[in-house]
Structures are given as C-alpha cells and as structure tokens.
Amino acid sequence: MARFTVLSTLLVGCSFGSPVDLGVAGHKRLADLNGPQTCQVYEGVRDFSEDAYELSCYAYGQGLGSLAAPDGDAFTAACEAAHDECMGFWPDLGDIDCALVENAVPATCDVRVKDVEDCLADSLRRLRVYDRARCDRPVDADDLAELAEAGDELPASCQAVQEACPGFMG
C-alpha cells in the first residue's frame, strides 16, 4: 500500500519541550515535496510513532501498576512488567520503502510540513504526564487533571490535516 497510516499513531510519544521537526522546511506543501523529502517526512512520522508507542506503554503500565499497589516498589515492578509486555506487541516497522511513498501524497493535498509537525506536537502534549512519571511514580491528581483537560478527541490540528489530506492520514 502506497500510503502510511499515521492517524492511529498520533496519540502519544516522543520527547517533550521541543517542537517536532521532520527535517523538511515547514512551509512546504506535502504535495510539492520531491521523492527524498516525502520519504524523509514518512521516516520522521515512523520514528515519532515508535517513540509514541513506548510512551503509550507507560500509560498502560501506569494503569496496571496502580491496580497492583498505590506506590512503591510493587507499583514500579507491576508498571515496568506491563510496559515491557506492551512493548512486545509493537511491530517492527522497518525501513520506509521510499519508492512506495514518494508519490503517496495526493496532488490536492494542501497540508504543509509544519501542519503535520504541529499535529504531532499537539498529540505529544496529551500524555506528557506519562513521560514525566514513567514507572518511577504513579500519576498524581495534577497529572490526572491535565489528562482530563486534554480530553480524548483527536487534536484540532490533526483533524485539520486529516480533512485536508485524507490520502496522507490513511
């Protein structure tokens, strides 16, 4: 399949505090990228997805860890075991086949690289509490309030990318 499904992986991950940089000038339209640039964007999204998945596994670990114990060594052990189990389900995406993706973006796609970067960054903000806590400590009331404020909806920036370029978002 010539397109890479991004939508399902945009919910979590990566390092926080710095903007997402896919390595291509942000002002460029996806439809105007040359083959190597398109491949670079897809590779950047793939790398983001791998990091994002690991962070989602910390969220899973937090949930199961809190069932095992409210805190302490028992919490940490249960959280780490659940995290490791979750990571075992991550498929090795391997390298992006640049020949398949270089023409994957529809010519009508009016999304810029920066729009995709903003979508990824907004997705990161949703679960940054898990990046801070990992399995070192349970999330606290402030963390839970932050999660509740973020909500469950796909960030508006991602909805805009999906609507403007459905061929890219899968």
N, C-alpha and C positions, 0 to 999 in steps of 0.2 A: 504494500500500500504506500502510495507516494506522500502521504501526509502523516505527521507525527501527532498523536493525540496528546494535547497539552492540558486540556481542561481538568482532567481528573487529578493532575499532579500539582495544581496551583494553590493548594490549600495551606501548605506549611513550608518551613525549612530555611536553610542557609544561615549565613552569619548576619547578625543584626547590627545596626548602627551605620552601615554604609549602604549606599544605593546599589541596586543590581546593575551590573554592567555586562552586557552581552558581547562587547568587543567590536561593535559596529556603530558608526555615528548615529546618535539617537534621532536626528532629524530625517533620516532616510526612510522612505516608504518600503515596507516589506516587498511589495510588488516590483519595486525598482532595483532590488539588490541583485548583484551578479551571483553566479553559482557558488563561489567560495564564501561570499558574505552570507548567503542564505544558509549554507552549511554551518557556518560559524554561529549563527543565531540558533539553529536547531541544536547544535552541540552545547551551547550555553544553557538552553532550556533543559536539555537532558541532564547536564551537570547539576542544575538547580533542582531538578526532580529527584535526583539521587540524594542530595542533601536534605531536601524537604521530606522525603520518606523517612529518613533517620529521625528527624525531629518528630514526625507523627508517631514513630515507635516510642519515643519518650512520653508522648501523651498517653499512649496505650499502657506503657509501664507505670505511669503515674496512677492511672485508674486502677490497675490490678494491685499495685503496691499499696494503695490506700485501703484496699479491701483486706490485705494481709495484716497490716499494722498501721497505726496512725503516724508513726515516725520511727526513727532509729534504725538500727541495723537490719531488723526484719523488713522494714519498709524498703530500704535500699536493696536488699537481696531480692525481694519479690519484684521490685521495679526493674532491676537490671536483668533478671531472668525473663520477664515479659518483654522487655526491649529486645533482648537477644533473640527470643522466639519470633517476634515480629520481623526483625531484620532478616531472618531466614526465609521469609516469603518474598523478599524483593527480587524481582527477576533481573538478571544481568542484562542490561540494555545493550551492552557492547558499543561498538563504534557506529556513528551515524553513517549510513550509506549516502554520501553526498550526491551521487548520480540520481538517487531516488528523490531527494528533497530539493534539488536545485531549481526545479520548476513546479514545486508543490504549492506555492502561494499564488492564488488566483490574481490575474491582472487587475481585477476590480477591487482588490483589497486596498483600502485607504487607511491602513494602520501603519504607524511609524514604529521604528525600533523602540523609541522611548515609551510608546504606549504599552508595549509588551513588558519592558523593564518596570514601568510603573505598576502594572498588574502583578508582576512577580513580587515587587517590594511590598505592595499592599497585602498580598497574600501572606508574606512573611510576618507582618505585624500582628496577624490574627493569633498566632500561637507563640509569640516571643517569650511568654512566661515559661514555656517548656524548655526553651534554650537556656534561660536563667537557672531553672531548677534542676533540669536533667533528672537524675535519680539521687541527687545529693540531699534533697529535702522535698517534702510534699508541697504542692502549691498551697498558698495561703489565701485568706479572704480577699486580699487586694488583687491577687492573681485571678481569682475566680470572678471578681467584679470586672476586671479588664476583659476576660473572655466573654462574659455576658454582654458587655458593651460592644464588642466586635461583632457579635451575632453569628448566625450560621449561613447567611447569604453570601454568595459569591461577591467579592468586592465590585463596586460600580465600574472601576477601571477595567476589570476582567470582563464584565458584562459588555462593556463598550467594544472591547477587542473581539469578543465572540460574535457580537452582532455585526460589526463592520467587516469581519474577515472570517466567516464560518469555515472556510476551507483550511485555514491555519489552525483554528482551535479544534478541529475534528468534529 
